[in-house]
């Protein structure tokens, strides 16, 4: 499974699903409307639970005409909800080392997934040749471990992309990024021991002694560092099924989550969610989708939560890592437009479907240019037939093969819930 978008809350009744399908049909193209209607009927028949994701209509190639349809009607919001998700522009620390001399990379694909299973990373020592040519390294680095426990690997494509973009600029750039994450003054969800471990991994990357296992651990730790929110629906479901709430409390929680929010109601819901889940929990406004809400990842939950990243969580991780340059909606821009806007040393992380047939924008990939202008596409969880990395030429003029690869991901983009386009996180990596 690839990443699933976090969503809001509400009762997923048949009437709401049909209403959402009707709205999607009016706004989307004819083909998309048919798909949305079918998804709505399926949601109504199966009594889908809120917070489990979104039914979607396939996006037309090279356009932004597809449209998501929420499974259930989200709770409407008000101005009383404080945005505690974005951490008010965290300041990154300085770092870095000696700069590696750019090498000429061979254009084309590397690390093609030839199976129906997730492609694992390589294991063991990283060669000097791979350090000198990061395309060779990234061709062997996915978000999936070579062996052992998968930890949060199925959910960490967001942070894996930030690390991959940094590695593509050279080991010193990746080391600087990881040190920034560990040293961020208003850091994240890492313990002091984990921050120390992350800085040690950064040191091994900088002196080129790190292993593929080290890079996998860095993905794990940066996922935890930036994992701030999860969907309210599954959080509420966890509390209701825990056995920690009385029958009266369960009924009260359901009523609170289905009603118009006030400060008092939210405070009481937070008390019940915290008691039911056994973790400190607050409901906060989703800053990118008015009228929708998210549950925070705090305290003891930070060590084990496996919720997928939102676009904003990718941006905030890039921010505390000192690599964020921009964060905006895709709107009507194509990936070709975004690529042409990139200057040497810049990258863009974009949310797309994980495969050609999917209609959920539930996965992240990176398009970028190295400091010498060499273009690349990085996919840390390639679907069957997808390369892990695809290298292009230097500059804007690219081969037909590279543009075909770019167009493939263009075909996997889609409109978000409420008709919004996914957001792009732009990176500038020194």
Secondary structure, 3 states (H helix, E strand, C coil): CCCCCCCCCCCCCHHHHHHHHHHHHHHCCHHHHHHHHHHHHHHHHHCCCCCCCEEECCCCCCCCCCCEEECCCCCCCCCCCCCCCCCCCCCCCCCCCCCCCCCCCCCEEECCCCCCCCCCCCCCECCHHHHHCHHHHHCCCCCCCCCCCCCCHHHCHHHHHHHHHHHHCCHHHHHHHHHHHHHCCCCCCCCHHHHHHHHHHHHHHHCCCCEHHHHHHHHHHHHHHHCCEEEHHHHHHHHHHCCCCCHHHHHHHHHHHCCCCCHHHHHHHHHHHHHHHCCCCCEEECCCCCCCEEEECCHHHHHCCCCCCCHHHHHHHHHHCCCEEEEEECCCCCHHHHHHHCCCCEEEEEEECCCCCCCCCCEEEEEEECCCCEEEEECCCCCCCCCCEEEEEECCCCCHHHHHHHHHHHCCCCECHHHCECEEEEEECC
